Amino acid sequence: MGGLLLIELKSVENIEKVHHKIVLTYLKLAEIKLGLLINFSVNLIKDGIYRKINGDLT
């Protein structure tokens, strides 16, 4: 599947390891290469954005 992006939205005090693992699992199951984990419970939104990659982006 090309050109798809998975976005997981959260509003939690701290992003835990399990949140990252959940996004990677969603990416693998959906066969999507790129995802974003976004936490809205931060002062600066750029501090709450995490890019996740399933395999290589080739």
N, C-alpha and C positions, 0 to 999 in steps of 0.2 A: 504494500500500500504506500503510495507516494504522496507527499504533500499534506500528511495528517499531523496534527499536534494534539496531544492529550494534555488537558489542564486540570489539575487537582487544586481546589480552593479550600483553604483552612483559615480558621480564626482561633488559634490556640496560643497560649502563653509561650510555649517552647515547642519547636519542631523536634521530634524525637527520631531516632533511627528507624523506628517502625513506619513512620510516615514516608520516608524515602523508599523503604522496601515495598510498601504498598504501591507506590507509583511505578516502581520498576516491574512489579508483578502485573499491574494493569497494562503496561507497555508490552510485556511479553505475550500476555493472553490476547491482546488486540492486534499483535504484530505491527505495532507502531514504533518508529525509531526515536522520536523526540517527544519529551514531555516537560511540563513546567509544574513545579510545586510552589504555590503562592500562599503565603501566610499574611493575612491582613491585620494581625494583632502585633504590629511593630510601628515604631515612630516614623521610620522612613521605609516606604514600600520596597525600595531597591534592596533593603536588608532582608526582606522576606521572600525573595524570588530565588528559586533553585532550579537549575536546568538539569534534567535527567536524560541520559542517552542509553538506549537499548542496543548494544552492539556498536557497530561502526556506522558513521553517517555517510557512507559511500553510496 
